[in-house]
Amino acid sequence: MQKLIQHLILKGMILLKKLIVFTKLGFGEYVSQEKFHVEGITEITPEDVEFAKNELNHVVKLLGIAKKTDNGLEIRVHPTFLLKITY
């Protein structure tokens, strides 16, 4: 079961399910998962992570984004480099 959960996290499916709920709550619309752009982190290599960390001072995070546009809702899940902030 743990391997299945890890697989779903890597593929972005867990975040996708959460984003469906948040989209319904935030925009009042249900959007089926077939309309989402979903890209997990399976294509991110350890070298990508090290480069982001050491050369760019960034971390790799899987983001779920939903925003209203002139064409309707734009909903996607994909890996992103974010600036590493330390406190």
Secondary structure in CASP SS format (residue, H / E / C, confidence):
PFRMAT SS
TARGET T0000
AUTHOR 0000-0000-0000
METHOD secondary structure of the structure
MODEL  1
M C 1.00
Q H 1.00
K H 1.00
L H 1.00
I H 1.00
Q H 1.00
H H 1.00
L H 1.00
I H 1.00
L H 1.00
K H 1.00
G C 1.00
M H 1.00
I H 1.00
L H 1.00
L H 1.00
K H 1.00
K H 1.00
L H 1.00
I H 1.00
V H 1.00
F H 1.00
T H 1.00
K H 1.00
L H 1.00
G H 1.00
F H 1.00
G C 1.00
E C 1.00
Y C 1.00
V C 1.00
S C 1.00
Q H 1.00
E H 1.00
K H 1.00
F C 1.00
H E 1.00
V E 1.00
E C 1.00
G C 1.00
I C 1.00
T C 1.00
E C 1.00
I C 1.00
T C 1.00
P H 1.00
E H 1.00
D H 1.00
V H 1.00
E H 1.00
F H 1.00
A H 1.00
K H 1.00
N H 1.00
E H 1.00
L H 1.00
N C 1.00
H E 1.00
V E 1.00
V E 1.00
K E 1.00
L E 1.00
L E 1.00
G E 1.00
I E 1.00
A E 1.00
K E 1.00
K E 1.00
T E 1.00
D C 1.00
N C 1.00
G E 1.00
L E 1.00
E E 1.00
I E 1.00
R E 1.00
V E 1.00
H E 1.00
P E 1.00
T E 1.00
F E 1.00
L E 1.00
L E 1.00
K C 1.00
I C 1.00
T C 1.00
Y C 1.00
END
